[in-house]
Amino acid sequence: MSDEFKTIPSNIFNIEIRQKYPEFEKDYKNLKLSVNELTKKYTPYYKRLRREYEARGGKIRKFKRRNGYGNYYYYNKKAGKYIVARRINNKVTYFGSYKTENGAKNRVKELNENGWKK
């Protein structure tokens, strides 16, 4: 294996990380794998492998918002509903629960139109 690594030094402690890198690069480019799945698969080396990937000029994934209104709603599996909430003055304020995602989106949109924006 050549010394093409930019952030992972060549020593006995890093052999395992260096061997995992080619598979990590292939998996990281596969957008069907989520960041959570990659983190679990490559624990405890995920951050070091990602740093190496970035140093080699790889494009780092950006977190995407699930909707155009920010992350002000989420799905609660236990309740089976979408919850609209926002942190205001370091306290989470609850704005209702909705059976459908569209109901939650509409509530967030309504709140934004009425001065709820940051």
N, C-alpha and C positions, 0 to 999 in steps of 0.2 A: 504494500500500500504506500503510495507516494505521500510526501508531506505537503499536500495541497490545502490542508486545513488552515484556516485563518484564526480561529478562536480557541481551538481545542489542542493544547500542547501535546507533543509526542512524548508520552511517558507511560509507565506501566499502569498507572491509575486510570488512564483514558482509553485504553485499548477497547474496552467494551463499548464505549460511546462512539468511537471512531468506526467500529464495525456496524453499529446500528444506523449510522448516518445515511447510507444509500437507500435503505428501506424507508427511513423517515422522510427523505426528500420526495420519494415516489408517493408516499401516503399523504404528505402535506399538499402536494399538487392535486390530489384526488379530492375534489370539492364535495363528493358524496360523504366523506368522513367529516364529522363535526370536530371542532376544536376540543370539545369535551372528550370525545372518543380518542383523539390523538393524545391528549394529556394522560388519560388513563393507560393507554397502550405503552407510552414511552416514559412513564413515571419511573424513576426520579430525574430522568435526563431531558425532559421535554424542553425546558427553557434553554439549556445549553445547545441542544440540537437546533432549535429555532434561531438562536443567535448566530450559529454557524451558517445556517441557511440564508439569513439576512446578510451576513458579511460576504457571502458569495454572490450577492446581487439578486437573490430570490425575492419575489414580491410577497410581502407579509399580508395576511388576510386582514381585512378591516371588518369590524363588527357592524352588522347591518341592523337597522331598526326594523322591527316587524311591521310597522305601520308608519304612515306619514305624520303621526301626531306625537311621536316619542314613545317612551316606554311607560305610559301612564295607565296601562291596563295589562292584566295577565289572566291566564286561565287557571282556576283553582280546581284541580282534579277531584278533591274530596267533596266540594260543594257542587261540582258540575256546572260552574258558572264563570263568567268573565267578571273580574273585579276591577273597578276603576279607583285608583288611589294615587296620591302624590305626596312627596315630602315637602312640607311647608314649615319653615322655622324649626327644622330638625325634628319634626313630628310627622308621622304618616297620617294623612287625612283621607278618609274613606268617602268616596262619592257614589257608591252604589254597586250592585251586582246585576248582571244581565245574562239572560239565557243564551244570547247569540253574540258572536263577535261584532256583528254590525251594530247591535245595540250599544255595546261598549264604545265602539269607534264614534258613533253618533254623539254619545254623551261627552266624550273627550273633545270632539269638534265643537259642540255647543259651549263647553266650558272655555275653550280657547277663544271663541268668538266673543265671549263676555269678559275678557280681560284676565284669563287664567294663565296666559303665557308668562315666561320667566321675566 
